[in-house]
């Protein structure tokens, strides 16, 4: 009754063990300089889980504002001829909302890099 399940389980186990053994046999062991994560083999200066400065959150908001704008403008460009003037008005309302977000971020200093 369970022979199909048992055979599939055994095929999966044998296949997984075979892939693992093939990897162990053919793997290249890197030296210490090649295996460093970044900066041309230099040692990291801070921990990977270190905190970011607050200004990067504002820069992220500006990026998302422009990214969301492009996300909605591509499909809009496809259907604008069908929908007519109402689609143009709706897009300008959407752009106005994004401009409000960008002006807010600008006022908060997200575009200042000093």
C-alpha positions in Angstrom: 0.0 0.0 0.0 2.8 2.4 0.8 5.3 1.1 -1.7 5.0 4.1 -4.0 5.6 6.5 -1.1 8.5 4.4 0.2 10.1 4.1 -3.2 9.8 7.9 -3.9 11.3 8.6 -0.4 14.2 6.3 -1.1 14.8 7.9 -4.5 14.8 11.3 -2.9 17.2 10.2 -0.1 19.6 8.5 -2.5 19.5 11.4 -4.9 20.2 13.9 -2.1 23.0 11.8 -0.7 24.5 11.4 -4.1 24.4 15.2 -4.8 26.0 15.8 -1.4 28.8 13.3 -2.1 29.3 14.6 -5.6 29.8 18.1 -4.1 32.2 16.9 -1.5 34.3 15.1 -4.1 34.4 17.9 -6.6 34.4 21.0 -4.4 37.3 23.4 -4.6 38.6 24.6 -1.2 39.2 28.4 -1.5 42.1 30.1 0.3 41.5 32.7 2.9 42.1 35.7 0.7 39.6 34.6 -2.0 36.9 33.7 0.6 36.7 37.2 2.2 33.3 38.7 1.5 34.0 42.1 -0.1 36.4 45.1 -0.7 39.0 43.2 -2.7 39.9 40.9 0.1 40.0 43.5 2.8 38.8 42.8 6.3 35.3 44.2 7.2 35.4 47.4 9.3 32.0 46.8 10.9 29.6 44.0 11.7 27.1 43.0 9.0 24.2 43.6 11.4 25.3 47.2 12.3 22.7 49.9 12.4 22.2 52.4 9.5 22.2 56.1 9.9 18.7 57.7 9.9 19.3 59.6 6.6 19.4 56.3 4.7 15.7 55.7 5.7 14.8 59.0 4.0 16.8 58.1 1.0 14.9 54.8 0.8 11.6 56.6 0.9 12.7 58.8 -2.0 13.8 55.7 -3.9 10.5 54.0 -3.2 8.5 57.1 -4.4 10.3 57.0 -7.8 10.2 53.2 -8.0 6.5 53.1 -7.3 5.9 55.8 -9.8 7.6 53.8 -12.6 5.8 50.6 -11.5 2.5 52.3 -12.2 3.5 54.3 -15.2 4.4 51.4 -17.5 0.9 49.7 -17.4 -0.7 53.1 -17.6 1.2 53.9 -20.7 -0.2 50.8 -22.3 -3.9 51.6 -21.6 -3.9 55.4 -21.8 -5.1 55.5 -25.4 -8.1 53.3 -24.5 -9.1 55.1 -21.4 -8.6 58.6 -22.7 -8.5 61.9 -20.7 -9.6 60.3 -17.5 -6.4 58.2 -17.4 -4.3 61.3 -17.9 -6.1 63.1 -15.0 -5.7 60.0 -12.7 -2.0 59.8 -13.5 -1.4 63.4 -12.7 -3.2 63.0 -9.4 -1.0 60.0 -8.6 2.1 62.0 -9.6 0.9 64.9 -7.3 0.8 62.5 -4.4 4.3 61.3 -5.1 5.6 64.9 -5.5 4.2 65.6 -2.0 6.2 62.7 -0.7 9.4 63.9 -2.5 8.9 67.5 -1.3 8.5 66.2 2.3 11.7 64.1 2.0 13.5 67.1 0.5 12.3 69.3 3.4 13.5 66.6 5.9 17.0 66.6 4.2 16.9 63.2 2.5 18.5 64.7 -0.6 21.4 66.4 1.3 24.5 64.2 1.5 26.6 66.1 4.0 
